[in-house]
């Protein structure tokens, strides 16, 4: 492991007897009765580039989803909007985890991204869900989350792996 890290590589895939293993790497090494454990690595730069591309693509889909949910709430289709909102919230969680992971690997890779602002807005969203305030939920998605995600998209496009 130490040699992999020292060469600037990260584990990208683990397979046990030809089947991809999705659990933690350390647990894969504890598997008994396996004939083969295959470890694939990639460069940190490649992993970050792939993550960045995934984040960029996902941001577009997430923003479209938010626009759709906002429209549904505003047109009185709360049941459908609530159903789709679950996917939006899962997506927002994934996005924050990806952004934090990139910034942990390369400081200021995505400068100016205000995770704390995002988390504050998430707390407001939770309160709105608890009180079933669909107007506030819609407003938070449209006037808080959407502009924040648009800003993040701009910052991500400007960011660089160089340096």
C-alpha positions as CSV (number, residue, x, y, z in Angstrom):
1,X,0.0,0.0,0.0
2,X,2.7,2.5,1.0
3,X,4.4,1.9,-2.4
4,X,1.2,2.6,-4.3
5,X,0.7,5.9,-2.5
6,X,4.3,7.0,-2.8
7,X,4.1,6.6,-6.6
8,X,1.0,8.9,-6.7
9,X,-1.5,6.1,-7.5
10,X,-4.7,5.2,-5.9
11,X,-6.7,2.0,-5.9
12,X,-9.5,2.2,-8.5
13,X,-10.9,-1.3,-8.5
14,X,-10.7,-4.6,-6.5
15,X,-11.8,-7.9,-7.9
16,X,-12.1,-11.2,-6.0
17,X,-12.1,-14.3,-8.2
18,X,-13.1,-12.2,-11.2
19,X,-16.0,-10.3,-9.5
20,X,-15.7,-6.6,-8.7
21,X,-15.6,-6.0,-5.0
22,X,-17.5,-2.9,-3.8
23,X,-16.5,-2.9,-0.1
24,X,-13.6,-1.3,1.6
25,X,-10.2,-2.3,0.3
26,X,-9.0,-3.5,3.7
27,X,-11.9,-5.9,4.0
28,X,-11.1,-7.4,0.6
29,X,-7.8,-8.5,2.0
30,X,-9.5,-10.4,4.8
31,X,-11.6,-12.5,2.4
32,X,-10.8,-16.2,2.9
33,X,-11.1,-18.9,0.3
34,X,-10.4,-16.6,-2.7
35,X,-8.1,-17.8,-5.4
36,X,-7.3,-14.4,-6.7
37,X,-7.6,-10.8,-5.4
38,X,-6.8,-8.3,-8.2
39,X,-6.0,-4.7,-7.4
40,X,-6.1,-2.1,-10.1
41,X,-4.7,1.4,-9.6
42,X,-4.9,4.7,-11.4
43,X,-3.0,7.9,-11.1
44,X,-4.4,10.5,-8.7
45,X,-4.5,13.0,-11.5
46,X,-6.6,10.6,-13.6
47,X,-9.0,9.9,-10.7
48,X,-9.4,13.6,-10.1
49,X,-10.0,14.3,-13.8
50,X,-12.7,11.6,-13.9
51,X,-14.3,12.8,-10.8
52,X,-14.3,16.4,-12.1
53,X,-15.9,15.3,-15.4
54,X,-18.5,13.2,-13.4
55,X,-19.3,16.2,-11.2
56,X,-19.7,18.5,-14.2
57,X,-22.1,16.2,-15.9
58,X,-24.0,15.4,-12.8
59,X,-24.4,19.1,-12.0
60,X,-26.2,19.6,-15.2
61,X,-28.6,16.7,-14.5
62,X,-29.1,17.9,-10.9
63,X,-29.9,21.4,-11.9
64,X,-32.5,20.1,-14.5
65,X,-34.0,17.9,-11.8
66,X,-34.3,20.9,-9.4
67,X,-36.0,22.9,-12.1
68,X,-38.4,20.1,-12.7
69,X,-39.2,19.6,-9.0
70,X,-39.6,23.4,-8.5
71,X,-42.1,23.4,-11.4
72,X,-44.0,20.5,-10.0
73,X,-44.3,22.2,-6.6
74,X,-45.4,25.5,-8.1
75,X,-48.0,23.7,-10.2
76,X,-49.6,21.9,-7.2
77,X,-48.2,18.5,-8.0
78,X,-46.7,18.0,-4.5
79,X,-46.8,14.2,-4.5
80,X,-44.8,13.9,-7.7
81,X,-42.5,16.7,-6.6
82,X,-41.8,15.0,-3.2
83,X,-41.1,11.7,-4.9
84,X,-38.5,13.3,-7.2
85,X,-37.1,15.4,-4.4
86,X,-35.7,12.3,-2.7
87,X,-33.4,11.8,-5.8
88,X,-32.4,15.4,-5.7
89,X,-31.5,15.2,-2.0
90,X,-29.4,12.1,-2.6
91,X,-27.8,13.8,-5.6
92,X,-26.9,16.9,-3.5
93,X,-25.4,14.7,-0.9
94,X,-23.2,12.9,-3.5
95,X,-22.2,16.2,-5.0
96,X,-21.0,17.6,-1.7
97,X,-19.1,14.4,-0.9
98,X,-17.4,14.6,-4.3
99,X,-16.5,18.2,-3.9
100,X,-15.1,17.7,-0.4
101,X,-13.1,14.7,-1.6
102,X,-11.5,16.6,-4.5
103,X,-10.7,19.5,-2.2
104,X,-9.1,17.1,0.3
105,X,-6.9,15.7,-2.3
106,X,-5.9,19.0,-3.9
107,X,-6.4,22.1,-1.8
108,X,-8.2,24.9,-3.6
109,X,-8.8,22.7,-6.6
110,X,-12.4,24.1,-6.5
111,X,-11.8,27.5,-4.9
112,X,-14.6,29.5,-3.6
113,X,-17.0,26.6,-3.0
114,X,-18.8,27.4,0.1
115,X,-19.6,24.0,1.7
116,X,-20.8,25.7,4.9
117,X,-23.3,27.8,3.0
118,X,-24.5,24.7,1.3
119,X,-24.9,22.9,4.6
120,X,-26.8,25.9,6.1
121,X,-29.2,25.8,3.2
122,X,-29.6,22.0,3.7
123,X,-30.6,22.7,7.3
124,X,-33.3,25.1,6.1
125,X,-34.5,22.5,3.6
126,X,-34.8,19.9,6.4
127,X,-36.9,22.3,8.5
128,X,-39.1,23.0,5.5
129,X,-39.6,19.2,4.9
130,X,-40.4,18.7,8.6
131,X,-43.2,21.3,8.4
132,X,-44.3,20.2,4.9
133,X,-43.8,23.8,3.7
134,X,-43.8,23.0,0.0
135,X,-43.6,26.7,-1.0
136,X,-40.4,27.1,1.1
137,X,-39.0,23.9,-0.3
138,X,-39.7,25.1,-3.8
139,X,-38.1,28.5,-3.1
140,X,-35.1,27.0,-1.5
141,X,-34.5,24.8,-4.5
142,X,-35.1,27.6,-7.0
143,X,-33.5,30.6,-5.3
144,X,-30.8,29.1,-3.1
145,X,-29.6,25.7,-4.4
146,X,-30.0,26.3,-8.1
147,X,-27.9,29.5,-8.1
148,X,-25.3,27.9,-5.8
149,X,-25.0,24.9,-8.1
150,X,-24.7,27.2,-11.2
151,X,-21.8,29.0,-9.4
152,X,-20.2,25.7,-8.6
153,X,-20.4,24.7,-12.2
154,X,-18.7,27.9,-13.3
155,X,-15.9,27.4,-10.7
156,X,-15.4,23.8,-11.7
157,X,-15.1,24.6,-15.3
158,X,-12.4,27.3,-14.4
159,X,-10.5,24.9,-12.1
160,X,-7.4,23.2,-13.2
161,X,-5.4,20.1,-12.3
162,X,-2.2,22.0,-13.0
163,X,-0.1,23.0,-10.0
